[in-house]
Amino acid sequence: VGEAPVAASAVGAATGVGTVGGVGKEEAAAQECISVVARVRPSKDGSEPSACLKLHKDKVEISLPRGDDHVNNQVDKYKFNFSKVFGPETSQAEMFQGTARDLVLGALDGINCTVFAYGQTGSGKTFSICGNHSNRGIIPRSLACLFDAVDRREDGVKFTISMSFIEVYKEIGYDLLAKEFGKSVETWPVVSVSLVSGDPVLSGAKRVTIASEEEGLHQYFLGDTHRTVAETPHNLNSSRSHCVFTIYVEASDPAAQTVRTSKVQIVDLAGSERLKPYEQGSQNEKELMGQAIAINLSLHWLEGVINALNKGGSTMVPYRNSFLTKILKDALGGNARAIMIATINPSDPALAETVSTCRFAQRVANVQTNARVNEEKDPQLVIAA
């Protein structure tokens, strides 16, 4: 029996970083593991999930046959623990409430957070993160949540909110909010990322100041239309790039003469895909295969970072190996609270890839982050006082 027990941190657990209270940013630092949840998408034909897949409140059990014939009838059994398992009946509102809401609200108090979805192609990552016009996902709900919370506050703190939206396609970053976004890849505005004093810094990405939920949604939907998608045998509208949506929050507090800065990073990772001969998949078309290879390589470097963080000690963490791992550095052992949504396709043909997704999720759940309140004295407020 292949078991993968892990003590994943609870969603929204008390960490000591949720309240500022005048505490300095170093004193407010707190360690916690990345919270990992599973979300199982509904079956495409509305049928029940595979009989080999058992869902529990905080556990997924999988029975994976070793062979596809009647001669080899041996079965490998796996058990994976999660902070929570969201079944096929879970609504988008319930998903946001149970995963991202508390982290997003923490940004108003100067605490960075990252929400990212990982899973095989066609398992529901983009639906969870982006949704559609009738079933909004985590990105539009985060915008609504932030502006609603700002409107309700009566403490005199002035908030400035801005956003950026990029995609990572074949290891190159592109600005989805740029007006000159063209049909030819040669005209796409390129974005670069570098690590400055260990922190990821984007160059070339347009940051748009937004004053309301409506303005934020307008910019988001504009950028979403520029994303690279394609029809594949596994998904009629498959994302062929990683997308990174970032909300920047600056809170100026005249009473405390301080300014707090934070960011909410929401990441829709492109789906992993097995490229096997004689099977239906992206390998049947040259362009799709090239995209799939780039996606798999990018996810390979991400797994390398997770493995290095699991080893701990003096092991070098290869953040610089890819665009994706550099931009996710805060979430992967850095200054941010983080949650990963492992998306699962409940069909029988997807079981082997589901095991791989769950194994990766267990390693992610062991990664510790060091979130702190990003607060400093504001010279302008001090002078004004």
C-alpha positions in Angstrom: 0.0 0.0 0.0 1.5 3.4 -1.0 0.6 5.9 1.7 1.5 9.6 1.9 0.6 10.9 5.3 1.3 14.6 5.9 0.4 17.1 8.5 -0.8 19.8 6.2 -1.6 23.1 7.9 -5.3 24.0 8.2 -6.8 26.6 6.0 -7.1 29.9 7.8 -5.2 28.6 10.9 -4.0 31.2 13.4 -0.4 32.1 12.6 0.3 35.2 14.5 0.7 37.3 11.4 -3.0 38.3 10.9 -2.9 41.3 13.3 -0.5 44.2 13.0 -1.1 46.0 16.2 2.0 48.2 15.8 4.4 45.2 15.7 7.5 45.5 13.7 7.8 43.4 10.6 10.6 41.3 11.9 8.7 40.5 15.1 5.6 39.6 13.1 7.4 36.9 11.1 5.8 33.5 11.5 6.5 30.1 10.0 3.7 27.9 8.6 3.5 25.2 6.0 1.8 25.8 2.7 -1.8 24.7 3.1 -2.8 22.1 0.4 -6.4 21.2 -0.5 -7.9 19.0 -3.2 -10.7 19.8 -5.5 -12.4 17.1 -7.5 -14.1 18.3 -10.7 -17.5 16.8 -11.8 -17.4 14.1 -14.4 -17.8 15.4 -17.9 -20.9 13.2 -18.5 -22.3 13.9 -15.1 -21.6 10.4 -13.9 -20.3 9.4 -10.5 -16.5 9.5 -9.9 -14.4 6.4 -10.6 -15.1 3.5 -8.2 -11.3 3.5 -7.7 -11.4 7.0 -6.2 -12.7 7.5 -2.6 -13.2 11.0 -1.3 -13.3 11.8 2.4 -13.4 15.1 4.4 -9.6 15.5 4.4 -8.3 12.4 2.5 -8.3 10.9 -1.0 -7.9 7.2 -1.5 -7.0 5.7 -4.9 -6.9 2.1 -6.1 -4.8 1.9 -9.2 -4.8 -1.3 -11.2 -1.2 -2.2 -12.3 -2.3 -3.6 -15.7 -5.1 -3.1 -18.2 -5.7 -6.7 -18.9 -7.3 -9.6 -17.0 -4.1 -11.4 -16.4 -2.5 -8.8 -14.1 -5.2 -8.0 -11.6 -3.0 -6.5 -8.9 -3.9 -3.2 -7.4 -1.8 -0.5 -5.8 -3.6 1.4 -3.1 -2.8 5.0 -2.2 -3.9 7.3 0.6 -3.3 11.1 0.5 -4.1 13.6 3.3 -5.2 17.1 2.6 -6.3 20.1 4.7 -9.6 19.7 3.1 -11.1 17.8 0.1 -13.7 19.7 -2.0 -16.0 17.3 -3.9 -17.6 17.7 -7.3 -20.7 19.5 -5.8 -18.6 22.3 -4.4 -19.7 25.8 -5.6 -17.3 28.5 -6.6 -18.4 30.6 -3.6 -17.7 27.7 -1.2 -14.3 27.2 -2.8 -13.2 30.8 -2.4 -14.5 30.9 1.2 -12.7 27.8 2.1 -9.4 28.6 0.5 -8.4 32.1 -0.5 -10.7 34.5 1.5 -8.7 34.7 4.7 -5.4 35.0 2.9 -6.7 37.7 0.6 -8.0 39.8 3.6 -4.6 39.5 5.3 -3.2 41.6 2.5 -5.0 44.6 4.0 -2.8 44.1 7.0 0.4 44.0 5.0 0.8 40.2 4.6 1.7 38.7 1.2 -0.2 35.7 0.0 -0.2 33.3 -3.0 -2.9 31.0 -4.2 -2.0 28.5 -7.0 -3.7 25.6 -8.7 -1.8 22.5 -9.8 -3.1 19.4 -11.7 -3.2 17.6 -15.0 -4.7 19.2 -18.1 -8.5 19.3 -18.0 -8.8 18.8 -14.2 -10.4 22.2 -13.5 -7.5 24.6 -12.6 -8.6 27.5 -14.7 -12.3 27.1 -13.7 -11.2 27.3 -10.0 -8.9 30.2 -10.5 -10.7 32.2 -13.2 -14.2 30.7 -13.5 -16.6 32.2 -16.1 -19.1 34.9 -16.2 -21.8 32.9 -14.4 -19.4 31.1 -12.0 -16.7 33.5 -11.0 -13.4 32.0 -9.8 -10.9 33.1 -7.2 -9.5 36.0 -9.1 -12.7 38.0 -9.6 -13.9 37.0 -6.1 -10.6 38.3 -4.6 -11.1 41.7 -6.2 -14.7 41.9 -4.9 -13.6 40.7 -1.4 -10.8 43.3 -1.1 -12.9 46.3 -2.2 -15.8 45.3 0.0 -13.4 45.0 3.0 -11.9 48.4 2.2 -15.3 50.1 2.0 -16.3 48.6 5.4 -13.2 49.9 7.2 -13.5 53.0 9.4 -10.0 53.2 10.8 -8.8 56.1 8.6 -6.3 54.0 6.7 -6.0 55.0 3.0 -5.7 52.1 0.6 -4.2 52.2 -2.9 -4.8 49.1 -5.0 -3.2 48.2 -8.3 -2.8 45.0 -10.4 -0.8 43.3 -13.0 -1.6 40.3 -15.2 1.1 38.2 -17.1 1.4 34.8 -18.7 4.4 32.6 -19.0 4.4 30.9 -22.4 7.3 28.7 -23.4 9.4 30.2 -20.6 8.9 33.8 -21.7 6.7 36.2 -19.8 4.2 38.4 -21.6 2.1 41.3 -20.3 -1.6 40.5 -20.8 -2.7 44.1 -19.9 -0.6 45.8 -22.6 -2.8 47.6 -25.2 -0.4 46.7 -28.1 -1.0 43.0 -27.6 -1.1 41.6 -31.1 -1.9 38.3 -32.8 1.7 37.5 -33.7 3.9 36.3 -30.8 6.7 38.5 -32.1 4.6 41.6 -31.2 3.7 40.5 -27.7 5.2 42.8 -24.9 7.8 40.8 -23.0 8.1 40.7 -19.2 11.3 39.7 -17.3 11.7 38.6 -13.7 14.8 38.8 -11.6 15.7 38.1 -8.0 16.9 41.3 -6.2 18.2 40.7 -2.7 16.3 37.4 -2.9 13.0 38.9 -3.8 11.3 38.5 -7.2 11.0 41.7 -9.2 9.0 42.0 -12.5 10.2 44.3 -15.2 8.0 45.3 -18.2 4.7 44.4 -16.6 2.2 47.2 -16.6 0.8 47.9 -13.2 -2.7 49.5 -13.3 -4.2 51.4 -10.4 -7.8 50.4 -9.8 -10.3 52.3 -7.7 -13.2 49.8 -7.6 -14.1 46.2 -8.2 -15.6 47.2 -11.6 -12.3 48.7 -12.8 -10.4 45.6 -11.6 -12.8 43.2 -13.4 -12.6 45.3 -16.6 -8.8 45.0 -16.6 -8.9 41.3 -15.7 -11.4 40.4 -18.4 -9.3 42.4 -20.9 -6.2 40.4 -20.0 -8.0 37.1 -19.9 -8.9 37.5 -23.6 -5.2 37.6 -24.5 -4.3 34.3 -22.9 -2.9 31.5 -25.0 -5.4 28.6 -25.3 -5.9 25.7 -27.6 -8.2 22.7 -28.2 -6.6 19.4 -27.1 -7.9 15.9 -26.9 -8.2 16.3 -23.1 -9.7 19.9 -23.0 -11.6 21.9 -25.6 -10.2 25.2 -24.1 -6.8 24.2 -22.6 -4.6 26.9 -21.1 -1.2 26.6 -22.8 0.6 29.0 -20.5 0.9 29.8 -16.8 -0.9 32.9 -15.8 0.0 35.1 -12.8 -2.5 37.7 -11.6 -1.2 40.0 -8.9 -3.0 42.6 -6.7 -0.8 45.1 -5.0 -2.1 46.8 -1.8 -0.6 49.9 -0.1 -2.1 51.0 3.2 -1.2 54.4 4.5 -2.0 54.8 8.2 -1.8 58.5 9.3 -2.4 57.6 13.0 0.5 55.2 13.2 2.6 57.1 10.6 3.2 53.9 8.8 2.7 52.4 5.4 2.1 48.7 4.8 2.6 47.0 1.4 1.6 43.6 0.3 0.6 41.6 -2.8 -2.0 38.9 -3.5 -0.6 36.5 -6.1 -3.1 34.2 -7.8 -1.5 31.6 -10.2 -3.2 29.3 -12.8 -0.6 26.8 -13.7 -0.8 25.1 -17.1 -1.7 21.5 -16.8 0.8 18.6 -16.9 0.3 16.1 -19.6 1.7 12.6 -20.2 3.1 12.4 -23.8 3.0 8.6 -24.5 3.0 7.0 -28.0 -0.2 5.5 -29.3 -2.3 7.5 -26.9 -4.6 10.5 -27.6 -2.9 13.7 -26.5 -0.9 16.8 -27.5 1.8 14.5 -29.1 -0.6 14.1 -32.1 0.0 17.7 -33.2 3.4 19.4 -33.5 2.5 22.8 -32.1 0.5 21.3 -29.1 3.4 18.9 -28.4 5.9 21.8 -28.3 3.6 23.6 -25.9 3.2 20.5 -23.7 6.9 19.9 -23.6 7.5 23.5 -22.4 4.8 23.2 -19.8 6.1 19.9 -18.5 9.7 21.2 -18.3 8.5 24.3 -16.4 6.6 22.1 -13.9 9.7 19.9 -13.7 11.7 22.9 -12.4 8.9 23.7 -10.0 9.1 20.1 -8.6 12.9 20.5 -8.3 12.4 23.5 -6.1 9.9 21.7 -3.9 12.2 18.7 -3.6 15.1 20.9 -2.5 13.0 22.7 0.1 11.9 19.3 1.4 15.5 18.2 1.9 16.2 21.4 3.9 19.6 22.1 5.4 22.3 23.5 3.1 20.6 22.2 -0.1 20.7 24.8 -2.8 17.2 25.7 -3.9 17.2 26.2 -7.7 14.8 29.2 -7.9 16.7 30.7 -10.9 16.1 27.7 -13.2 12.9 29.0 -14.6 10.7 32.1 -14.9 7.9 30.3 -12.9 10.1 29.3 -9.9 11.6 32.8 -9.7 8.2 34.5 -9.7 6.8 32.0 -7.1 9.8 32.4 -4.7 7.7 34.3 -2.1 5.2 31.4 -1.9 7.9 28.7 -2.0 9.7 29.2 1.4 9.6 33.0 1.3 7.6 36.0 2.6 4.0 34.9 2.0 1.3 32.7 3.2 0.3 30.2 0.6 -2.3 27.7 -0.4 -2.2 25.1 -3.2 -5.3 23.7 -4.8 -4.7 20.2 -6.2 -7.3 19.7 -8.9 -8.4 16.2 -9.7 -10.1 14.6 -12.7 -12.2 11.7 -11.3 -12.3 9.6 -14.4 -10.6 6.2 -14.7 -8.1 7.2 -17.4 -6.9 10.0 -15.3 -6.1 8.0 -12.2 -2.3 7.6 -12.8 -1.9 11.3 -13.3 -4.1 11.9 -10.2 -1.6 9.9 -8.1 1.2 12.0 -9.5 -0.7 15.2 -8.6 -1.4 14.0 -5.0 2.2 13.0 -4.5 3.4 16.4 -5.5 0.8 18.0 -3.2 2.1 16.1 -0.2 5.6 17.4 -0.9 4.3 21.0 -1.2 2.5 20.6 2.1 5.9 20.2 3.9 7.3 23.5 2.6 7.4 26.2 5.2 7.0 29.9 4.5 8.0 32.9 6.6 5.2 35.4 6.2 5.6 38.8 7.9 3.9 42.1 8.1 5.5 44.4 5.5 5.4 47.7 7.4 7.6 50.7 7.7 7.5 54.3 8.9 6.2 56.7 6.2 8.5 59.7 6.1 5.8 61.9 4.5 3.3 61.1 7.3 6.0 61.7 10.0 6.8 65.1 8.4 3.0 66.0 8.1 2.5 65.2 11.8 
